[in-house]
Amino acid sequence: MKGIFPLAFLLAAALQASPQRRLAALKVSPGSDTTEFPVHWIRDLPPAVKTAWKDCPYTSWLIFGIRKIVTPKQISYSIHVAQMQSLGPDDADIGSEYILFFSENGLLIAKQKLL
């Protein structure tokens, strides 16, 4: 997998797990049946995911990317967000950065902090 989503595959275990174990990680081999698709706008998300996004505390953060993640067992969505500390002449200073994972029915199933 390319980009920032190599750890996105904790979703399969998270969706299958009980609420107490939703953050269990699952290692997926490179030959897995997982496919990711870019989602260009929040408005293109399913209604339940849009509602969950609007209700989470990260809506004012900058969105770096949205992905639809399809496995044989489920469809989920990841939203990569960052909180900007300052914007300089050459680059932005990012204070915090997360990938939020939502199930297709709008449940926030995982939150991954990026370094």
C-alpha positions as CSV (number, residue, x, y, z in Angstrom):
1,M,0.0,0.0,0.0
2,K,1.2,3.5,-0.7
3,G,1.0,6.7,1.3
4,I,-0.1,7.1,4.9
5,F,-2.5,4.1,5.1
6,P,-0.4,1.0,5.7
7,L,-1.8,0.8,9.2
8,A,-5.4,1.3,8.0
9,F,-5.9,-2.4,8.0
10,L,-6.6,-2.5,11.7
11,L,-10.1,-1.9,10.5
12,A,-11.0,-5.5,9.8
13,A,-10.3,-6.5,13.4
14,A,-11.8,-3.4,14.8
15,L,-15.1,-3.8,13.0
16,Q,-15.3,-7.5,14.1
17,A,-14.4,-6.9,17.7
18,S,-16.5,-6.2,20.7
19,P,-16.7,-2.5,21.7
20,Q,-14.0,-3.2,24.4
21,R,-11.6,-4.6,21.8
22,R,-12.3,-2.3,18.8
23,L,-8.7,-1.2,18.6
24,A,-7.2,-4.7,18.1
25,A,-4.7,-4.6,15.3
26,L,-4.8,-7.0,12.4
27,K,-1.8,-7.6,10.1
28,V,-2.8,-7.9,6.5
29,S,-0.5,-9.5,4.0
30,P,0.4,-7.5,0.8
31,G,-1.7,-9.9,-1.3
32,S,-4.9,-9.2,0.7
33,D,-8.2,-8.3,-0.9
34,T,-8.2,-4.8,0.5
35,T,-8.8,-2.0,-1.9
36,E,-8.7,1.8,-1.2
37,F,-10.3,4.5,-3.2
38,P,-10.0,8.2,-2.8
39,V,-13.0,10.2,-1.7
40,H,-12.8,13.8,-2.9
41,W,-15.3,15.5,-0.7
42,I,-17.0,15.0,2.7
43,R,-20.3,15.4,0.8
44,D,-19.5,12.2,-1.1
45,L,-19.5,10.1,2.1
46,P,-22.5,8.0,3.1
47,P,-25.0,9.9,5.3
48,A,-24.1,8.0,8.5
49,V,-20.4,8.8,8.0
50,K,-21.1,12.4,7.2
51,T,-23.2,12.7,10.4
52,A,-20.5,11.0,12.5
53,W,-17.8,13.4,11.0
54,K,-19.9,16.4,11.8
55,D,-20.4,15.3,15.4
56,C,-16.7,14.6,16.0
57,P,-14.3,17.2,17.5
58,Y,-12.0,17.3,14.4
59,T,-14.3,19.1,12.0
60,S,-12.4,22.3,12.3
61,W,-9.1,20.6,11.4
62,L,-7.6,20.6,8.0
63,I,-8.5,17.5,5.9
64,F,-5.5,15.9,4.2
65,G,-7.3,13.1,2.6
66,I,-10.4,10.8,2.6
67,R,-10.3,7.1,1.6
68,K,-12.9,4.4,1.1
69,I,-11.4,1.1,2.3
70,V,-13.1,-2.0,0.9
71,T,-12.4,-5.5,2.2
72,P,-14.4,-8.7,1.6
73,K,-16.1,-8.3,5.0
74,Q,-16.8,-4.5,5.2
75,I,-16.5,-1.1,3.8
76,S,-15.0,1.7,6.0
77,Y,-13.7,5.2,5.6
78,S,-10.6,7.0,6.8
79,I,-10.3,10.7,7.2
80,H,-6.7,12.1,7.6
81,V,-6.9,15.4,9.6
82,A,-4.3,17.8,11.0
83,Q,-4.4,20.7,13.3
84,M,-2.3,23.6,12.1
85,Q,-0.1,25.5,14.6
86,S,1.1,28.1,12.2
87,L,1.6,28.7,8.5
88,G,5.1,29.9,7.6
89,P,6.6,31.1,4.3
90,D,7.9,27.7,3.4
91,D,5.8,25.2,5.2
92,A,3.1,24.6,7.7
93,D,3.7,23.7,11.3
94,I,1.4,20.8,12.1
95,G,0.6,20.4,15.7
96,S,-1.4,17.2,15.7
97,E,-2.3,14.7,13.0
98,Y,-4.7,11.8,13.0
99,I,-6.4,9.3,10.8
100,L,-9.9,8.7,11.9
101,F,-11.6,5.4,10.8
102,F,-15.4,5.2,10.5
103,S,-17.5,2.2,9.7
104,E,-20.0,2.4,7.0
105,N,-22.8,2.9,9.6
106,G,-21.0,6.0,11.1
107,L,-19.2,4.4,14.1
108,L,-15.8,5.9,14.8
109,I,-13.9,2.6,15.1
110,A,-10.3,3.8,15.5
111,K,-8.2,6.9,15.7
112,Q,-4.5,6.7,14.7
113,K,-2.1,9.4,15.8
114,L,0.6,10.1,13.2
115,L,4.1,11.2,14.2
